């Protein structure tokens, strides 16, 4: 019985149904035999099939009609068995959301992921603030330095919730970037990140960290941090003096100060 692209046409089974039931050899044969009538929905279903082989990918990629459809190109770019030159070609005009999916998919080969993120970086300037916020929540780590350059706190707030963000990214940004006081205040008020000794110490020593934020962080620091702050000539004199006072304060007083913050 001849398959039909849509269920119910002529009473025959649909391509998606046949694809779903196919084994490895059957899937390749089905795609090759019916390539000229295969529609994009069926092609994507074949590419997402657990038995999709390199032969299946190359057959679909040989169809100019199917390759003109973005969902097909994205499915090829996402497949770990896609030939590199084919996958790279598929990235040329994907949307930023498609590039985001490819760039963060760990099964995709590194050259393809790298190019996807490079193209996404190129598109970043043209994205709206809302799109940048959505991107920051999920972006691969290679995009974090560029996202940390965004002014204001909205993009940073989203990036702080990104599970791929590392303290190293924030420390590099604070060391060689140009963080705004409001951004450092946001980081200093973040309960999760400000608990990290390295992040907290960088905030306490950064000249642009608002004084009130630094003083609020100080009681949570360790004696080693207080000693370092009190002896660092780059630290503001008020903060250094407060750190020295905490070093000399009785343990009970230090506990009370920390509990109030």
N, C-alpha and C positions, 0 to 999 in steps of 0.2 A: 504493500500500500504506500502510495506517494505521500510524504509528509507535507504539511502545510505550515506556513509561518505562524498562523494564528489558529488557536484551538477551534475546532468546529467547522473549518472550511472544508467543504466536500466530504465531510464525515471522517477525514483522516486525522491521525495524531499530529499534534503541533511539534515544531522543532524544539521548543523548550522541554516538552515532555520526553522526546527522544533523547535529547542531550542529557537530561537528568538521569535517565536510565542507562546510558551508554557506559561501557567499560573503556579501557584505554584504547584498544584497537578500534572499537566501534565508534568512539568519538572522533578519532582522526579520519576514519573512512566517511563518516557522516558529513563532516565539514568539507572534506575534499570533494565529495560527490555532489554536494548541493551548494557549493560556494557561491555560484552565480545568483541563487535565489535566497541566500541567507540574509536575514534582515539584521539590523544593529542589535536588537534585543537578544536575538538568538546568538549572535556573535559574542556579545558580552557574557552571556550564560556559558558559552563554550570556553571562553578565556578564564572564567572563574571556576570552572569544573576542576575537581581535585586531580583528574587524569589529563588535564590540558598539557600537551607536550610541546616541544619546540616545533615539531611539524605542524601542529594545530595553529600555533602563533604565526609561523611564517606563511601558512596558507591564508589566514585572515589578513595579514599585513600585505599580501600581494593583491588584495582587492582594493582598487581605487575608490570604489563606492563605499566600502566599509571604513576605509581609512579617512574618509571625509567627515566622519562622525566623531565628535569629541569624546563621547563615552567609550567608544571602541579604542581610540588612541590612549585614553587614560588607563583602560584595562590592560593594554599591552605594556604601557610604561610601568605599571604596578607589578607585572608578573616577573618573578625572579628568573624564569627561564628564557625571557625575551632576549634575542640577540642584542648586544649593546648598541650597535648602530641603528637598529630599528627603534629601540626604546628611547634613545636620545632624539631621534627624529620626531617621535610622538610628543615630545615636550614643547615643541616650537611655539604652539599657540594655545596651550592649555590655560585655563583661568587660574587665578591665584589660589583658589580653594583646591583645585586639582593638584597644583604644584605643591601645596602644603601637604596633601595626602601622600604624594610620591616622596617628598623630601623627608618625611618622618617614618616611612615604612621600612623597618629594619631588614625585611627580606629582600628588598631591592638592592642591587649592586651599588657599591659606593660611588662610582663615577656618575651613575644616573641620579642618585640622591643629591650628589654635589651640584650637578647642573641644575636640577630642579630648584634647589635652594638659591643658587646664583640668579636664576631667572626670577625667583620670587623676590629677591633683594632688589632687583631692578624695578620691579613693579611697585615696591613699597611706597615710594614717594607719591604715587598716584592714588593710593588707597585712602579712603575716608578714615576718620578717627575711629568710627565704629568697626570698620574692617580691620584696622590695625589692632584694636582691642581683641577681636576674635582671633586674629593671627597670634597675638602674644600668648594667649592661653594654651596654644597647642604647638607652637613653632618648635622646630628642631633646634638643637643647641647652637648650631652654626649661625643662626639668625639672631641670637640673643645680643651680641655686641651692637648690631645695627638697631635693634629695638630699644636698647638702653639709651641710645642717642635721642630718642623721641622726647620732645619737651613736655612739661606738665607731668601729672601724676596718673592719668587714666591708663595709659599703656603700661606703665611700670606696675601699677596695681594688678593688672591682669597677668603680667609676666611673673610676678611674685608667686602666683598660684600655679604656674607651669611646673609640672613634676620633673621636667628635664633641666630646669634651672639649677645651677650649682653655685655654691658659695664662691668658688673661684671666679665665676663670671662677674659677680657683684664686687669682689675685691679688686679685680682688674679695672672695672669701670670706675670705682672710687679712686684708684691709684693713678690712672692715666686719662680718664674721661673728664667730663665737665658736669658732674651732677649738680642739679639745682638744690638750694636749701629745702624747698618743699619736697623734693624727691627723697632727700636724706631723712627728712622728718617722717615721711611715710614709711621708709625702711626701718627707722628707729622705733616706730610705733607698732611694727609688725611683730606680734608675739612669737611667731615661729622663728623668723630670721634673727631677731635681736637676741634670742637665746644662745646663738652660736658665738663662741668666744671670739673667733677671728673676725666675724662681721661686726660684732659689738665694738671690738677694739678699733677697727678701722673707722667706725662711726665716731667714736670718742675722740679720735685723733684728727679727723678731717676738719679743716678750717671752716668749711661751709655748713657743717652740721649746726642747726639752731641751738643756741645755748640752753634753752629750756629742755630740748630733747636730750642733749648730752648729760645734763644734770639729772634727768630722770633715769637715764641708763646707768649712771655711776654707782648707785647703791647695789645694783645687781652684779657688778663686776667682782672679780676675785682680788685677793691681796696682791697677786702678781701683776694684775692689770693696773691696780692703784699705784703700785710702785713704779711701773713703767710710765704711767701718765705723769706722776709727780716729778719724774726725772727727765722727761722729754722736753727740751727747750722749745719745740715747735708747738706744744700744747698751750692753749690759752691760760694765762696766769691764774684766772679764777678757777678753772677746771683743775689745774694742777694743784692749787691750794686745797680744794675740796677733796681731791684724791689723797693728799698728804694727811688731811684731818681724819679721813676715814681709816687710814693706816694706823693712826694713833688712838682712834676711838676704842672704847671697851667693846668686846664682842656683843654684849647685850644691845648697845646703841646701834651697832651696825645691823643687827637683825631687825630692830624696830624700823630703821630707815628703809631697809629693803622691803619690809612688809607694807609700807605706806605707798610704795610705787606700784 
